[in-house]
Amino acid sequence: MTKIEISTERASDIPMIHAVHSEAFETEAEARLVDRLRQSADPFLSLVARFGDVVVGHILFTPVHLADRGKAGLLGLAPMAVLPAFQGQGIGGQLIERGLAAARELGARGVVVLGHAAYYPRFGFRPASEFGLSNEFRAPAENFMALELVPDGLSAASGQVRYHAAFSGSA
Ligand SMILES: CC(C)(COP(=O)(O)OP(=O)(O)OC[C@H]1O[C@@H](n2cnc3c(N)ncnc32)[C@H](O)[C@@H]1OP(=O)(O)O)[C@@H](O)C(=O)NCCC(=O)NCCS
């Protein structure tokens, strides 16, 4: 496996993080989303995967809240990306594992993700519907998943999960 180091983002990583998302996704939308969230999300838990001096992968966690209950100590995992030439080598998996550990250290109770239903369950994610959680993006239920970071971390959570306003382009 490629020798990869995972660490919190540094200021000098910002242009490379933008490039990773631009190259991994079809449009620059996710790259721009990360830049908007950096201005306004708190916490902004941002980890990079580094190969030498080059950022080859990135994962971001920002706060989400529940429509009916407000803050519940939950983070949303989004977006994440690995440069196409580095995909399929376990780098995404390392970013998720390290990211979840950092989220737990921050005191988060759980994490939600909207993504590939075949990928995230291997890290412990289950359909968010099992916790009574729905998403605001009309995405298929199977693509919206959740993970408890502490025992019963999602037992008091239910209803619609709302992401930071930057996700709808309004912040
Ligand atoms: C998703 C992504 C971050 C995974 O990074 P990675 O370093 O390749 O991940 P890993 O090497 O840890 O794992 C690879 C696994 O991811 C799976 N995977 C990647 N893209 C997938 C997709 N669109 N649907 C389902 N599984 C997918 C691969 O099939 C592979 O599974 P396998 O181990 O059973 O063969 C990377 O493919 C990527 O940047 N994709 C483009 C951007 C994107 O879709 N981001 C995620 C939004 S939810």
The ligand as an SDF file (V2000), in Angstrom:
LIG
                    3D

 48 50  0  0  0  0  0  0  0  0999 V2000
  -15.2150    7.4430   -2.8400 C   0  0  0  0  0  0  0  0  0  0  0  0
  -13.6970    7.6580   -2.7600 C   0  0  0  0  0  0  0  0  0  0  0  0
  -13.3920    8.8270   -1.8270 C   0  0  0  0  0  0  0  0  0  0  0  0
  -13.0640    6.3840   -2.1810 C   0  0  0  0  0  0  0  0  0  0  0  0
  -11.6790    6.5980   -2.0480 O   0  0  0  0  0  0  0  0  0  0  0  0
  -10.6660    5.3820   -2.2350 P   0  0  0  0  0  0  0  0  0  0  0  0
   -9.3400    5.8050   -1.7110 O   0  0  0  0  0  0  0  0  0  0  0  0
  -10.7230    4.8890   -3.6290 O   0  0  0  0  0  0  0  0  0  0  0  0
  -11.3210    4.3200   -1.2440 O   0  0  0  0  0  0  0  0  0  0  0  0
  -10.7390    2.9400   -0.7330 P   0  0  0  0  0  0  0  0  0  0  0  0
   -9.5300    2.5520   -1.5360 O   0  0  0  0  0  0  0  0  0  0  0  0
  -10.6240    3.0130    0.7300 O   0  0  0  0  0  0  0  0  0  0  0  0
  -11.9420    1.9840   -1.0550 O   0  0  0  0  0  0  0  0  0  0  0  0
  -12.2180    1.6540   -2.3920 C   0  0  0  0  0  0  0  0  0  0  0  0
  -13.5990    1.0840   -2.4110 C   0  0  0  0  0  0  0  0  0  0  0  0
  -14.5250    2.1600   -2.6270 O   0  0  0  0  0  0  0  0  0  0  0  0
  -15.4810    1.7060   -3.5150 C   0  0  0  0  0  0  0  0  0  0  0  0
  -16.1070    2.8030   -4.2450 N   0  0  0  0  0  0  0  0  0  0  0  0
  -15.5300    3.8600   -4.8200 C   0  0  0  0  0  0  0  0  0  0  0  0
  -16.4540    4.5860   -5.4780 N   0  0  0  0  0  0  0  0  0  0  0  0
  -17.6210    3.9520   -5.3060 C   0  0  0  0  0  0  0  0  0  0  0  0
  -18.9370    4.1690   -5.7680 C   0  0  0  0  0  0  0  0  0  0  0  0
  -19.2340    5.1900   -6.5880 N   0  0  0  0  0  0  0  0  0  0  0  0
  -19.9130    3.3170   -5.3540 N   0  0  0  0  0  0  0  0  0  0  0  0
  -19.6280    2.2680   -4.5530 C   0  0  0  0  0  0  0  0  0  0  0  0
  -18.3920    1.9860   -4.1190 N   0  0  0  0  0  0  0  0  0  0  0  0
  -17.4080    2.8260   -4.5040 C   0  0  0  0  0  0  0  0  0  0  0  0
  -14.6850    0.8490   -4.4730 C   0  0  0  0  0  0  0  0  0  0  0  0
  -15.5430   -0.0390   -5.1560 O   0  0  0  0  0  0  0  0  0  0  0  0
  -13.7750    0.0860   -3.5310 C   0  0  0  0  0  0  0  0  0  0  0  0
  -14.4400   -1.0340   -3.0170 O   0  0  0  0  0  0  0  0  0  0  0  0
  -13.6670   -2.4400   -2.8150 P   0  0  0  0  0  0  0  0  0  0  0  0
  -12.6850   -2.1650   -1.7030 O   0  0  0  0  0  0  0  0  0  0  0  0
  -14.7590   -3.3640   -2.3990 O   0  0  0  0  0  0  0  0  0  0  0  0
  -13.0290   -2.7320   -4.1080 O   0  0  0  0  0  0  0  0  0  0  0  0
  -13.0800    7.9090   -4.1460 C   0  0  0  0  0  0  0  0  0  0  0  0
  -13.4650    6.8570   -5.0000 O   0  0  0  0  0  0  0  0  0  0  0  0
  -13.5080    9.2250   -4.7760 C   0  0  0  0  0  0  0  0  0  0  0  0
  -12.8850   10.2670   -4.5590 O   0  0  0  0  0  0  0  0  0  0  0  0
  -14.5570    9.1890   -5.6050 N   0  0  0  0  0  0  0  0  0  0  0  0
  -15.0120   10.3970   -6.3230 C   0  0  0  0  0  0  0  0  0  0  0  0
  -15.6410   11.3780   -5.3730 C   0  0  0  0  0  0  0  0  0  0  0  0
  -16.7530   10.7340   -4.5470 C   0  0  0  0  0  0  0  0  0  0  0  0
  -17.6040   10.0390   -5.0840 O   0  0  0  0  0  0  0  0  0  0  0  0
  -16.7110   11.0040   -3.2220 N   0  0  0  0  0  0  0  0  0  0  0  0
  -17.6010   10.3780   -2.2730 C   0  0  0  0  0  0  0  0  0  0  0  0
  -18.9310   11.0020   -2.2410 C   0  0  0  0  0  0  0  0  0  0  0  0
  -19.9940    9.9960   -1.2090 S   0  0  0  0  0  0  0  0  0  0  0  0
  1  2  1  0
  2  3  1  0
  2  4  1  0
  2 36  1  0
  4  5  1  0
  5  6  1  0
  6  7  2  0
  6  8  1  0
  6  9  1  0
  9 10  1  0
 10 11  2  0
 10 12  1  0
 10 13  1  0
 13 14  1  0
 14 15  1  0
 15 16  1  0
 15 30  1  0
 16 17  1  0
 17 18  1  0
 17 28  1  0
 18 19  1  0
 18 27  1  0
 19 20  2  0
 20 21  1  0
 21 22  1  0
 21 27  2  0
 22 23  1  0
 22 24  2  0
 24 25  1  0
 25 26  2  0
 26 27  1  0
 28 29  1  0
 28 30  1  0
 30 31  1  0
 31 32  1  0
 32 33  2  0
 32 34  1  0
 32 35  1  0
 36 37  1  0
 36 38  1  0
 38 39  2  0
 38 40  1  0
 40 41  1  0
 41 42  1  0
 42 43  1  0
 43 44  2  0
 43 45  1  0
 45 46  1  0
 46 47  1  0
 47 48  1  0
M  END
$$$$
